[in-house]
Structure formats: structure tokens, C-alpha cells
Amino acid sequence: MQTFAAYVGAAVFEIAGCFAFWAWLRLDKSIWWIVPGLAALSLFAYLLTLVDSAAAGRAYAAYGGIYIASSIIWLWLAEGVHPDRWDITGATVCMIGATIIFLGPRAT
């Protein structure tokens, strides 16, 4: 449960941090948007270090599915764009892959 919470928190902060840059560069918002964006990206990186994994790459790979699903939720809730069936299908496939990576048996 702690790992899932770290992944969800990391996703929220990564998306928010990247969106801050998007807002500045694509939506003509103030350059000051990057200040909270950088803070959010720092929290994103920190939260991923809380994941219990012997290999960073495996933790990041499993996180990818959470990130993609969270991005679709952001699309809907923050940007007001309703996900279509391809968004939902793609996110579902990614979550299945992330689950396999995260829960797969490992040789010791």
C-alpha cells in the first residue's frame, strides 16, 4: 500500500510539474509557473525513492503504468477532456504491464 501511495503521489507531482511548464510555454502563463513546477518535480523524484525495490529501473518501469493512468485522469479532471475508449484501453494495458513488473516473481 505504501508503494502504491508513493507511485500515485509521484504521478500527481510529475504531471503537475510538467503541466506547469506546459502552461508557461504553451498556454502563455507567467514564467513564475515554473517555480511550483520545479518543486513538484523534486517531490516526484523524492517519492520514487520511497519505493521498495532493489533496482531503480524496475521501480520506474512499474511506475510507468500508474503515470499513464494518472495522466488520463488529469486529462479528464484538470483539462476537462473526456477520455475516449482508446485512452482507457491503453491505460488498462499499461496498468496490466505495470502489475506484472511489480508483482512478478524474482530470482534471488
N, CA, C and O atoms as a printed pandas DataFrame, in Angstrom:
     atom_number atom_name residue_name chain_id  residue_number  x_coord  y_coord  z_coord
0              1         N          MET        A               1    0.829   -1.194    0.000
1              2        CA          MET        A               1    0.000    0.000    0.000
2              3         C          MET        A               1    0.876    1.262    0.000
3              4         O          MET        A               1    0.549    2.246   -0.664
4              5         N          GLN        A               2    1.989    1.229    0.747
5              6        CA          GLN        A               2    2.889    2.383    0.775
6              7         C          GLN        A               2    3.495    2.622   -0.611
7              8         O          GLN        A               2    3.666    3.769   -1.026
8              9         N          THR        A               3    3.814    1.558   -1.312
9             10        CA          THR        A               3    4.370    1.698   -2.660
10            11         C          THR        A               3    3.349    2.321   -3.598
11            12         O          THR        A               3    3.681    3.219   -4.371
12            13         N          PHE        A               4    2.120    1.853   -3.536
13            14        CA          PHE        A               4    1.074    2.409   -4.394
14            15         C          PHE        A               4    0.874    3.895   -4.096
15            16         O          PHE        A               4    0.727    4.698   -5.017
16            17         N          ALA        A               5    0.870    4.259   -2.824
17            18        CA          ALA        A               5    0.719    5.673   -2.442
18            19         C          ALA        A               5    1.890    6.506   -2.961
19            20         O          ALA        A               5    1.696    7.628   -3.427
20            21         N          ALA        A               6    3.099    5.961   -2.882
21            22        CA          ALA        A               6    4.272    6.682   -3.402
22            23         C          ALA        A               6    4.144    6.870   -4.911
23            24         O          ALA        A               6    4.442    7.943   -5.436
24            25         N          TYR        A               7    3.698    5.821   -5.608
25            26        CA          TYR        A               7    3.522    5.922   -7.054
26            27         C          TYR        A               7    2.453    6.951   -7.437
27            28         O          TYR        A               7    2.659    7.752   -8.350
28            29         N          VAL        A               8    1.330    6.928   -6.750
29            30        CA          VAL        A               8    0.257    7.876   -7.068
30            31         C          VAL        A               8    0.712    9.298   -6.760
31            32         O          VAL        A               8    0.491   10.208   -7.560
32            33         N          GLY        A               9    1.345    9.495   -5.610
33            34        CA          GLY        A               9    1.869   10.824   -5.278
34            35         C          GLY        A               9    2.895   11.294   -6.297
35            36         O          GLY        A               9    2.878   12.450   -6.720
36            37         N          ALA        A              10    3.785   10.398   -6.686
37            38        CA          ALA        A              10    4.796   10.745   -7.691
38            39         C          ALA        A              10    4.135   11.140   -9.005
39            40         O          ALA        A              10    4.552   12.100   -9.652
40            41         N          ALA        A              11    3.117   10.408   -9.392
41            42        CA          ALA        A              11    2.420   10.712  -10.649
42            43         C          ALA        A              11    1.776   12.091  -10.597
43            44         O          ALA        A              11    1.885   12.872  -11.542
44            45         N          VAL        A              12    1.110   12.381   -9.497
45            46        CA          VAL        A              12    0.452   13.684   -9.371
46            47         C          VAL        A              12    1.485   14.809   -9.458
47            48         O          VAL        A              12    1.279   15.793  -10.169
48            49         N          PHE        A              13    2.585   14.660   -8.738
49            50        CA          PHE        A              13    3.607   15.714   -8.753
50            51         C          PHE        A              13    4.327   15.808  -10.096
51            52         O          PHE        A              13    4.666   16.908  -10.534
52            53         N          GLU        A              14    4.566   14.676  -10.755
53            54        CA          GLU        A              14    5.211   14.735  -12.062
54            55         C          GLU        A              14    4.302   15.414  -13.088
55            56         O          GLU        A              14    4.747   16.269  -13.853
56            57         N          ILE        A              15    3.052   15.033  -13.095
57            58        CA          ILE        A              15    2.113   15.625  -14.051
58            59         C          ILE        A              15    1.940   17.113  -13.774
59            60         O          ILE        A              15    1.949   17.923  -14.700
60            61         N          ALA        A              16    1.784   17.475  -12.505
61            62        CA          ALA        A              16    1.631   18.892  -12.150
62            63         C          ALA        A              16    2.885   19.689  -12.513
63            64         O          ALA        A              16    2.785   20.807  -13.020
64            65         N          GLY        A              17    4.051   19.125  -12.259
65            66        CA          GLY        A              17    5.298   19.811  -12.602
66            67         C          GLY        A              17    5.458   20.006  -14.098
67            68         O          GLY        A              17    5.834   21.085  -14.556
68            69         N          CYS        A              18    5.176   18.974  -14.844
69            70        CA          CYS        A              18    5.266   19.085  -16.301
70            71         C          CYS        A              18    4.189   20.021  -16.845
71            72         O          CYS        A              18    4.435   20.769  -17.792
72            73         N          PHE        A              19    3.002   19.981  -16.251
73            74        CA          PHE        A              19    1.935   20.878  -16.696
74            75         C          PHE        A              19    2.309   22.339  -16.452
75            76         O          PHE        A              19    1.933   23.213  -17.234
76            77         N          ALA        A              20    3.044   22.608  -15.379
77            78        CA          ALA        A              20    3.473   23.988  -15.114
78            79         C          ALA        A              20    4.312   24.516  -16.287
79            80         O          ALA        A              20    4.142   25.658  -16.712
80            81         N          PHE        A              21    5.204   23.688  -16.798
81            82        CA          PHE        A              21    5.998   24.102  -17.957
82            83         C          PHE        A              21    5.121   24.218  -19.201
83            84         O          PHE        A              21    5.290   25.141  -19.998
84            85         N          TRP        A              22    4.191   23.291  -19.367
85            86        CA          TRP        A              22    3.247   23.341  -20.484
86            87         C          TRP        A              22    2.473   24.656  -20.439
87            88         O          TRP        A              22    2.320   25.339  -21.451
88            89         N          ALA        A              23    1.986   24.996  -19.240
89            90        CA          ALA        A              23    1.199   26.227  -19.084
90            91         C          ALA        A              23    2.030   27.454  -19.449
91            92         O          ALA        A              23    1.546   28.361  -20.126
92            93         N          TRP        A              24    3.269   27.476  -19.001
93            94        CA          TRP        A              24    4.153   28.607  -19.304
94            95         C          TRP        A              24    4.437   28.710  -20.795
95            96         O          TRP        A              24    4.310   29.783  -21.385
96            97         N          LEU        A              25    4.823   27.589  -21.403
97            98        CA          LEU        A              25    5.279   27.621  -22.795
98            99         C          LEU        A              25    4.172   27.492  -23.837
99           100         O          LEU        A              25    4.317   27.989  -24.953
100          101         N          ARG        A              26    3.074   26.837  -23.490
101          102        CA          ARG        A              26    2.026   26.599  -24.484
102          103         C          ARG        A              26    0.742   27.371  -24.229
103          104         O          ARG        A              26   -0.038   27.618  -25.148
104          105         N          LEU        A              27    0.527   27.751  -22.969
105          106        CA          LEU        A              27   -0.706   28.457  -22.624
106          107         C          LEU        A              27   -0.456   29.928  -22.270
107          108         O          LEU        A              27   -1.351   30.624  -21.791
108          109         N          ASP        A              28    0.762   30.380  -22.512
109          110        CA          ASP        A              28    1.142   31.777  -22.273
110          111         C          ASP        A              28    0.932   32.232  -20.839
111          112         O          ASP        A              28    0.560   33.381  -20.600
112          113         N          LYS        A              29    1.169   31.336  -19.880
113          114        CA          LYS        A              29    1.118   31.715  -18.470
114          115         C          LYS        A              29    2.451   32.347  -18.080
115          116         O          LYS        A              29    3.429   32.262  -18.823
116          117         N          SER        A              30    2.480   32.969  -16.932
117          118        CA          SER        A              30    3.678   33.626  -16.420
118          119         C          SER        A              30    4.825   32.626  -16.243
119          120         O          SER        A              30    4.600   31.450  -15.955
120          121         N          ILE        A              31    6.035   33.105  -16.417
121          122        CA          ILE        A              31    7.216   32.265  -16.189
122          123         C          ILE        A              31    7.267   31.764  -14.753
123          124         O          ILE        A              31    7.923   30.762  -14.470
124          125         N          TRP        A              32    6.586   32.446  -13.851
125          126        CA          TRP        A              32    6.566   32.047  -12.443
126          127         C          TRP        A              32    5.873   30.701  -12.233
127          128         O          TRP        A              32    5.998   30.110  -11.160
128          129         N          TRP        A              33    5.160   30.216  -13.216
129          130        CA          TRP        A              33    4.556   28.881  -13.118
130          131         C          TRP        A              33    5.620   27.798  -12.944
131          132         O          TRP        A              33    5.341   26.734  -12.391
132          133         N          ILE        A              34    6.839   28.068  -13.417
133          134        CA          ILE        A              34    7.858   27.023  -13.313
134          135         C          ILE        A              34    8.380   26.851  -11.886
135          136         O          ILE        A              34    8.964   25.813  -11.576
136          137         N          VAL        A              35    8.187   27.830  -11.019
137          138        CA          VAL        A              35    8.659   27.689   -9.635
138          139         C          VAL        A              35    7.930   26.544   -8.925
139          140         O          VAL        A              35    8.589   25.631   -8.427
140          141         N          PRO        A              36    6.595   26.562   -8.861
141          142        CA          PRO        A              36    5.943   25.391   -8.252
142          143         C          PRO        A              36    6.140   24.123   -9.093
143          144         O          PRO        A              36    6.114   23.010   -8.567
144          145         N          GLY        A              37    6.335   24.305  -10.399
145          146        CA          GLY        A              37    6.600   23.152  -11.256
146          147         C          GLY        A              37    7.879   22.441  -10.873
147          148         O          GLY        A              37    7.916   21.212  -10.815
148          149         N          LEU        A              38    8.925   23.200  -10.611
149          150        CA          LEU        A              38   10.197   22.605  -10.193
150          151         C          LEU        A              38   10.071   21.943   -8.824
151          152         O          LEU        A              38   10.630   20.872   -8.592
152          153         N          ALA        A              39    9.341   22.580   -7.930
153          154        CA          ALA        A              39    9.109   21.970   -6.616
154          155         C          ALA        A              39    8.358   20.650   -6.762
155          156         O          ALA        A              39    8.698   19.662   -6.112
156          157         N          ALA        A              40    7.341   20.636   -7.614
157          158        CA          ALA        A              40    6.566   19.416   -7.839
158          159         C          ALA        A              40    7.437   18.315   -8.431
159          160         O          ALA        A              40    7.328   17.158   -8.026
160          161         N          LEU        A              41    8.294   18.658   -9.378
161          162        CA          LEU        A              41    9.168   17.651   -9.988
162          163         C          LEU        A              41   10.179   17.109   -8.980
163          164         O          LEU        A              41   10.550   15.937   -9.042
164          165         N          SER        A              42   10.622   17.949   -8.060
165          166        CA          SER        A              42   11.523   17.481   -6.998
166          167         C          SER        A              42   10.809   16.492   -6.079
167          168         O          SER        A              42   11.382   15.473   -5.696
168          169         N          LEU        A              43    9.568   16.790   -5.730
169          170        CA          LEU        A              43    8.789   15.865   -4.901
170          171         C          LEU        A              43    8.521   14.555   -5.631
171          172         O          LEU        A              43    8.546   13.483   -5.026
172          173         N          PHE        A              44    8.267   14.644   -6.925
173          174        CA          PHE        A              44    8.088   13.438   -7.742
174          175         C          PHE        A              44    9.310   12.528   -7.619
175          176         O          PHE        A              44    9.177   11.336   -7.340
176          177         N          ALA        A              45   10.492   13.091   -7.828
177          178        CA          ALA        A              45   11.716   12.286   -7.767
178          179         C          ALA        A              45   11.926   11.701   -6.372
179          180         O          ALA        A              45   12.317   10.542   -6.233
180          181         N          TYR        A              46   11.668   12.497   -5.352
181          182        CA          TYR        A              46   11.814   12.012   -3.980
182          183         C          TYR        A              46   10.868   10.844   -3.705
183          184         O          TYR        A              46   11.285    9.830   -3.145
184          185         N          LEU        A              47    9.621   10.973   -4.086
185          186        CA          LEU        A              47    8.644    9.918   -3.809
186          187         C          LEU        A              47    9.028    8.589   -4.452
187          188         O          LEU        A              47    8.771    7.528   -3.883
188          189         N          LEU        A              48    9.639    8.639   -5.626
189          190        CA          LEU        A              48   10.050    7.376   -6.252
190          191         C          LEU        A              48   11.151    6.682   -5.461
191          192         O          LEU        A              48   11.297    5.463   -5.550
192          193         N          THR        A              49   11.932    7.440   -4.684
193          194        CA          THR        A              49   12.971    6.798   -3.873
194          195         C          THR        A              49   12.373    6.027   -2.699
195          196         O          THR        A              49   13.067    5.223   -2.077
196          197         N          LEU        A              50   11.105    6.258   -2.386
197          198        CA          LEU        A              50   10.460    5.563   -1.281
198          199         C          LEU        A              50    9.957    4.169   -1.668
199          200         O          LEU        A              50    9.559    3.387   -0.804
200          201         N          VAL        A              51    9.976    3.865   -2.951
201          202        CA          VAL        A              51    9.508    2.558   -3.426
202          203         C          VAL        A              51   10.529    1.492   -3.055
203          204         O          VAL        A              51   11.724    1.639   -3.312
204          205         N          ASP        A              52   10.040    0.420   -2.449
205          206        CA          ASP        A              52   10.902   -0.681   -2.032
206          207         C          ASP        A              52   11.232   -1.555   -3.234
207          208         O          ASP        A              52   10.455   -2.433   -3.608
208          209         N          SER        A              53   12.377   -1.308   -3.827
209          210        CA          SER        A              53   12.828   -2.076   -4.993
210          211         C          SER        A              53   14.342   -2.125   -4.978
211          212         O          SER        A              53   15.004   -1.146   -4.632
212          213         N          ALA        A              54   14.885   -3.271   -5.354
213          214        CA          ALA        A              54   16.338   -3.406   -5.413
214          215         C          ALA        A              54   16.925   -2.706   -6.634
215          216         O          ALA        A              54   18.124   -2.432   -6.674
216          217         N          ALA        A              55   16.092   -2.416   -7.626
217          218        CA          ALA        A              55   16.577   -1.809   -8.868
218          219         C          ALA        A              55   15.707   -0.611   -9.230
219          220         O          ALA        A              55   14.486   -0.729   -9.331
220          221         N          ALA        A              56   16.333    0.525   -9.423
221          222        CA          ALA        A              56   15.603    1.745   -9.769
222          223         C          ALA        A              56   14.836    1.576  -11.074
223          224         O          ALA        A              56   13.685    2.002  -11.172
224          225         N          GLY        A              57   15.448    0.971  -12.059
225          226        CA          GLY        A              57   14.803    0.806  -13.356
226          227         C          GLY        A              57   13.500    0.026  -13.271
227          228         O          GLY        A              57   12.533    0.346  -13.962
228          229         N          ARG        A              58   13.476   -1.002  -12.420
229          230        CA          ARG        A              58   12.250   -1.785  -12.253
230          231         C          ARG        A              58   11.180   -0.948  -11.550
231          232         O          ARG        A              58   10.005   -1.013  -11.912
232          233         N          ALA        A              59   11.576   -0.172  -10.559
233          234        CA          ALA        A              59   10.624    0.714   -9.872
234          235         C          ALA        A              59   10.046    1.720  -10.856
235          236         O          ALA        A              59    8.846    1.992  -10.832
236          237         N          TYR        A              60   10.890    2.274  -11.719
237          238        CA          TYR        A              60   10.428    3.259  -12.700
238          239         C          TYR        A              60    9.520    2.616  -13.745
239          240         O          TYR        A              60    8.536    3.219  -14.174
240          241         N          ALA        A              61    9.850    1.398  -14.151
241          242        CA          ALA        A              61    9.034    0.709  -15.153
242          243         C          ALA        A              61    7.632    0.426  -14.608
243          244         O          ALA        A              61    6.637    0.639  -15.301
244          245         N          ALA        A              62    7.560   -0.049  -13.376
245          246        CA          ALA        A              62    6.251   -0.312  -12.777
246          247         C          ALA        A              62    5.493    1.000  -12.582
247          248         O          ALA        A              62    4.273    1.041  -12.740
248          249         N          TYR        A              63    6.200    2.056  -12.243
249          250        CA          TYR        A              63    5.584    3.373  -12.071
250          251         C          TYR        A              63    4.954    3.869  -13.372
251          252         O          TYR        A              63    3.962    4.598  -13.340
252          253         N          GLY        A              64    5.515    3.486  -14.500
253          254        CA          GLY        A              64    5.024    3.962  -15.797
254          255         C          GLY        A              64    3.531    3.736  -16.000
255          256         O          GLY        A              64    2.839    4.603  -16.534
256          257         N          GLY        A              65    3.037    2.593  -15.583
257          258        CA          GLY        A              65    1.607    2.314  -15.725
258          259         C          GLY        A              65    0.756    3.245  -14.878
259          260         O          GLY        A              65   -0.288    3.720  -15.323
260          261         N          ILE        A              66    1.205    3.502  -13.658
261          262        CA          ILE        A              66    0.495    4.434  -12.769
262          263         C          ILE        A              66    0.506    5.826  -13.378
263          264         O          ILE        A              66   -0.504    6.530  -13.358
264          265         N          TYR        A              67    1.652    6.221  -13.919
265          266        CA          TYR        A              67    1.776    7.545  -14.534
266          267         C          TYR        A              67    0.792    7.705  -15.696
267          268         O          TYR        A              67    0.117    8.728  -15.808
268          269         N          ILE        A              68    0.719    6.708  -16.540
269          270        CA          ILE        A              68   -0.162    6.789  -17.707
270          271         C          ILE        A              68   -1.626    6.863  -17.277
271          272         O          ILE        A              68   -2.382    7.683  -17.798
272          273         N          ALA        A              69   -2.024    6.027  -16.345
273          274        CA          ALA        A              69   -3.412    6.072  -15.866
274          275         C          ALA        A              69   -3.706    7.417  -15.206
275          276         O          ALA        A              69   -4.780    7.986  -15.399
276          277         N          SER        A              70   -2.750    7.921  -14.427
277          278        CA          SER        A              70   -2.933    9.224  -13.779
278          279         C          SER        A              70   -3.018   10.349  -14.804
279          280         O          SER        A              70   -3.759   11.311  -14.606
280          281         N          SER        A              71   -2.279   10.238  -15.879
281          282        CA          SER        A              71   -2.335   11.255  -16.936
282          283         C          SER        A              71   -3.704   11.301  -17.601
283          284         O          SER        A              71   -4.197   12.372  -17.952
284          285         N          ILE        A              72   -4.311   10.138  -17.769
285          286        CA          ILE        A              72   -5.662   10.087  -18.349
286          287         C          ILE        A              72   -6.669   10.722  -17.381
287          288         O          ILE        A              72   -7.581   11.434  -17.803
288          289         N          ILE        A              73   -6.496   10.459  -16.097
289          290        CA          ILE        A              73   -7.369   11.088  -15.097
290          291         C          ILE        A              73   -7.160   12.608  -15.097
291          292         O          ILE        A              73   -8.130   13.361  -15.011
292          293         N          TRP        A              74   -5.909   13.065  -15.193
293          294        CA          TRP        A              74   -5.600   14.505  -15.280
294          295         C          TRP        A              74   -6.275   15.115  -16.502
295          296         O          TRP        A              74   -6.876   16.186  -16.426
296          297         N          LEU        A              75   -6.167   14.419  -17.629
297          298        CA          LEU        A              75   -6.802   14.876  -18.862
298          299         C          LEU        A              75   -8.277   15.190  -18.617
299          300         O          LEU        A              75   -8.792   16.211  -19.075
300          301         N          TRP        A              76   -8.940   14.305  -17.895
301          302        CA          TRP        A              76  -10.365   14.425  -17.642
302          303         C          TRP        A              76  -10.668   15.487  -16.591
303          304         O          TRP        A              76  -11.488   16.375  -16.825
304          305         N          LEU        A              77  -10.004   15.402  -15.421
305          306        CA          LEU        A              77  -10.356   16.270  -14.305
306          307         C          LEU        A              77   -9.761   17.677  -14.411
307          308         O          LEU        A              77  -10.444   18.655  -14.108
308          309         N          ALA        A              78   -8.511   17.789  -14.832
309          310        CA          ALA        A              78   -7.850   19.099  -14.857
310          311         C          ALA        A              78   -8.056   19.841  -16.171
311          312         O          ALA        A              78   -8.157   21.068  -16.195
312          313         N          GLU        A              79   -8.117   19.080  -17.272
313          314        CA          GLU        A              79   -8.228   19.729  -18.577
314          315         C          GLU        A              79   -9.633   19.673  -19.165
315          316         O          GLU        A              79   -9.914   20.316  -20.175
316          317         N          GLY        A              80  -10.507   18.907  -18.534
317          318        CA          GLY        A              80  -11.888   18.844  -18.991
318          319         C          GLY        A              80  -12.102   18.089  -20.285
319          320         O          GLY        A              80  -13.123   18.275  -20.947
320          321         N          VAL        A              81  -11.153   17.237  -20.659
321          322        CA          VAL        A              81  -11.277   16.437  -21.880
322          323         C          VAL        A              81  -11.644   15.015  -21.470
323          324         O          VAL        A              81  -10.918   14.376  -20.709
324          325         N          HIS        A              82  -12.757   14.529  -21.969
325          326        CA          HIS        A              82  -13.194   13.182  -21.614
326          327         C          HIS        A              82  -12.351   12.146  -22.351
327          328         O          HIS        A              82  -12.226   12.200  -23.574
328          329         N          PRO        A              83  -11.775   11.207  -21.609
329          330        CA          PRO        A              83  -11.003   10.146  -22.255
330          331         C          PRO        A              83  -11.899    9.327  -23.188
331          332         O          PRO        A              83  -13.067    9.080  -22.887
332          333         N          ASP        A              84  -11.340    8.917  -24.308
333          334        CA          ASP        A              84  -12.101    8.048  -25.201
334          335         C          ASP        A              84  -11.729    6.591  -24.930
335          336         O          ASP        A              84  -10.918    6.298  -24.053
336          337         N          ARG        A              85  -12.329    5.694  -25.690
337          338        CA          ARG        A              85  -12.097    4.264  -25.422
338          339         C          ARG        A              85  -10.647    3.876  -25.653
339          340         O          ARG        A              85  -10.158    2.935  -25.029
340          341         N          TRP        A              86   -9.950    4.576  -26.532
341          342        CA          TRP        A              86   -8.545    4.270  -26.786
342          343         C          TRP        A              86   -7.666    4.722  -25.625
343          344         O          TRP        A              86   -6.687    4.054  -25.292
344          345         N          ASP        A              87   -8.002    5.836  -25.017
345          346        CA          ASP        A              87   -7.282    6.273  -23.819
346          347         C          ASP        A              87   -7.439    5.242  -22.705
347          348         O          ASP        A              87   -6.463    4.845  -22.069
348          349         N          ILE        A              88   -8.666    4.820  -22.482
349          350        CA          ILE        A              88   -8.958    3.861  -21.409
350          351         C          ILE        A              88   -8.310    2.507  -21.698
351          352         O          ILE        A              88   -7.729    1.890  -20.805
352          353         N          THR        A              89   -8.409    2.055  -22.929
353          354        CA          THR        A              89   -7.808    0.768  -23.296
354          355         C          THR        A              89   -6.292    0.812  -23.136
355          356         O          THR        A              89   -5.699   -0.109  -22.576
356          357         N          GLY        A              90   -5.675    1.865  -23.617
357          358        CA          GLY        A              90   -4.228    1.998  -23.497
358          359         C          GLY        A              90   -3.769    2.046  -22.052
359          360         O          GLY        A              90   -2.792    1.394  -21.685
360          361         N          ALA        A              91   -4.471    2.814  -21.230
361          362        CA          ALA        A              91   -4.113    2.899  -19.812
362          363         C          ALA        A              91   -4.287    1.550  -19.123
363          364         O          ALA        A              91   -3.490    1.183  -18.260
364          365         N          THR        A              92   -5.321    0.818  -19.502
365          366        CA          THR        A              92   -5.555   -0.503  -18.917
366          367         C          THR        A              92   -4.422   -1.461  -19.270
367          368         O          THR        A              92   -3.931   -2.186  -18.404
368          369         N          VAL        A              93   -4.010   -1.469  -20.520
369          370        CA          VAL        A              93   -2.896   -2.320  -20.948
370          371         C          VAL        A              93   -1.628   -1.965  -20.169
371          372         O          VAL        A              93   -0.894   -2.851  -19.732
372          373         N          CYS        A              94   -1.381   -0.682  -20.000
373          374        CA          CYS        A              94   -0.193   -0.246  -19.262
374          375         C          CYS        A              94   -0.250   -0.659  -17.796
375          376         O          CYS        A              94    0.762   -1.063  -17.223
376          377         N          MET        A              95   -1.429   -0.557  -17.189
377          378        CA          MET        A              95   -1.569   -0.968  -15.786
378          379         C          MET        A              95   -1.359   -2.473  -15.629
379          380         O          MET        A              95   -0.789   -2.922  -14.635
380          381         N          ILE        A              96   -1.815   -3.242  -16.597
381          382        CA          ILE        A              96   -1.568   -4.689  -16.560
382          383         C          ILE        A              96   -0.062   -4.944  -16.628
383          384         O          ILE        A              96    0.465   -5.761  -15.873
384          385         N          GLY        A              97    0.617   -4.261  -17.514
385          386        CA          GLY        A              97    2.068   -4.409  -17.625
386          387         C          GLY        A              97    2.788   -3.996  -16.351
387          388         O          GLY        A              97    3.710   -4.680  -15.906
388          389         N          ALA        A              98    2.373   -2.884  -15.764
389          390        CA          ALA        A              98    2.996   -2.421  -14.520
390          391         C          ALA        A              98    2.786   -3.438  -13.394
391          392         O          ALA        A              98    3.687   -3.676  -12.590
392          393         N          THR        A              99    1.608   -4.026  -13.344
393          394        CA          THR        A              99    1.316   -5.025  -12.317
394          395         C          THR        A              99    2.194   -6.253  -12.495
395          396         O          THR        A              99    2.702   -6.802  -11.518
396          397         N          ILE        A             100    2.374   -6.682  -13.723
397          398        CA          ILE        A             100    3.246   -7.831  -13.996
398          399         C          ILE        A             100    4.673   -7.526  -13.549
399          400         O          ILE        A             100    5.313   -8.357  -12.904
400          401         N          ILE        A             101    5.168   -6.353  -13.884
401          402        CA          ILE        A             101    6.535   -5.970  -13.482
402          403         C          ILE        A             101    6.649   -5.920  -11.967
403          404         O          ILE        A             101    7.600   -6.451  -11.393
404          405         N          PHE        A             102    5.687   -5.285  -11.324
405          406        CA          PHE        A             102    5.760   -5.083   -9.883
406          407         C          PHE        A             102    5.590   -6.370   -9.090
407          408         O          PHE        A             102    6.302   -6.584   -8.109
408          409         N          LEU        A             103    4.662   -7.231   -9.494
409          410        CA          LEU        A             103    4.352   -8.439   -8.718
410          411         C          LEU        A             103    5.041   -9.704   -9.213
411          412         O          LEU        A             103    4.935  -10.751   -8.575
412          413         N          GLY        A             104    5.741   -9.626  -10.331
413          414        CA          GLY        A             104    6.380  -10.829  -10.879
414          415         C          GLY        A             104    7.390  -11.413   -9.919
415          416         O          GLY        A             104    8.081  -10.681   -9.209
416          417         N          PRO        A             105    7.477  -12.749   -9.896
417          418        CA          PRO        A             105    8.456  -13.397   -9.011
418          419         C          PRO        A             105    9.875  -13.074   -9.472
419          420         O          PRO        A             105   10.148  -12.999  -10.670
420          421         N          ARG        A             106   10.743  -12.891   -8.539
421          422        CA          ARG        A             106   12.139  -12.542   -8.836
422          423         C          ARG        A             106   13.058  -13.653   -8.344
423          424         O          ARG        A             106   12.854  -14.209   -7.266
424          425         N          ALA        A             107   14.049  -13.962   -9.129
425          426        CA          ALA        A             107   15.073  -14.908   -8.711
426          427         C          ALA        A             107   15.978  -14.226   -7.685
427          428         O          ALA        A             107   16.345  -13.062   -7.846
428          429         N          THR        A             108   16.324  -14.941   -6.658
429          430        CA          THR        A             108   17.194  -14.336   -5.638
430          431         C          THR        A             108   18.627  -14.685   -5.824
431          432         O          THR        A             108   19.475  -14.250   -5.045
